[in-house]
Amino acid sequence: MVSRRLQRAVAPLVGLLGALVVWEVAVRTLQVSPLILPAPSRIVEEFPAISGNILRNTAVTLTEAVSGLVLGATAALIVAIALSAMPPLRRMTFPLLIASQVVPSVVFAPIILVWFGYGIFSKVLIAAIICFFPIVVNTSHGLTAVAPELLELAQTVGARKARVFLRIRLPNAMPYFVTSLKPATTLAMIGAVVGEFIGGDVGLGSSIILYIRFLNMPAMFATVVVLIVSGLALFAVVNWIGLASIGWYRKSLRMETDA
């Protein structure tokens, strides 16, 4: 078991190292200009030069992404509960929700910035809107995709709707909700960066645009590396919190039953 886990952890690292080696050799062999594609070693050399602002910009982008994820997940959970409780409302609003996803984020992001300004709230709102849809769809499905036998049994014993929701529907929806948080986390990062691309003077997205304007490609790639690492770290944290919350909720239900 340990060796399998070790192999699963080592395999991606070996693949990444191999890709970096090929990248380095190709750039040096073909003598590609750093203005087009810098070598990995040149990107690493750039980290001390950008270290002065990288922590501040990373903190800003992560704050926007996390705040947007929390806001979007909270709104999505409330809407999903309302849609599952009122089927007519679900049939009326779901086409609108789907239609809203046809429009790319780069289209409505400028509108949000015009309405709410270029501060951090606009980026949080963009991130929340982008991650809202997958959460509300998956959670709504989890709330309604309950085995009919369980609902019939609850109705037979005279369980109230609130108790059915807390003891049957919500536990059934928790895995769907947690699963939807995974893609929503990456979407929240995308929303924050898109907002910084369009209008902002701080954050990793703004730094990337600034370095591109000055043709400082090594610094741009170094900032992208920081963005990727930050996104992966946030993804891991959200995944851990989600799994822990499922275990905590199920444990609380068992304790309530035993009492």
ABEGO torsion letter per residue (X at the ends): XAAAAAAAAAAAAAAAAAAAAAAAAAAAAAGBBAAABBBAAAAAAAAAAAAAAAAAAAAAAAAAAAAAAAAAAAAAAAAAAAAAABAAAAAAAAAAAAAAAABBAAAAAAAAAAAAEABAAAAAAAAAAAAAAAAAAAAAAAAABBBAAAAAAAAAAGBBAAAAAAAAAAAAAAAAAAAAAAAAAAAAAAAAAAAAAABEABEAAAAAAAAAAAGBAAAAAAAAAAAAAAAAAAAAAAAAAAAAAAAAAAAAAAAAAAX
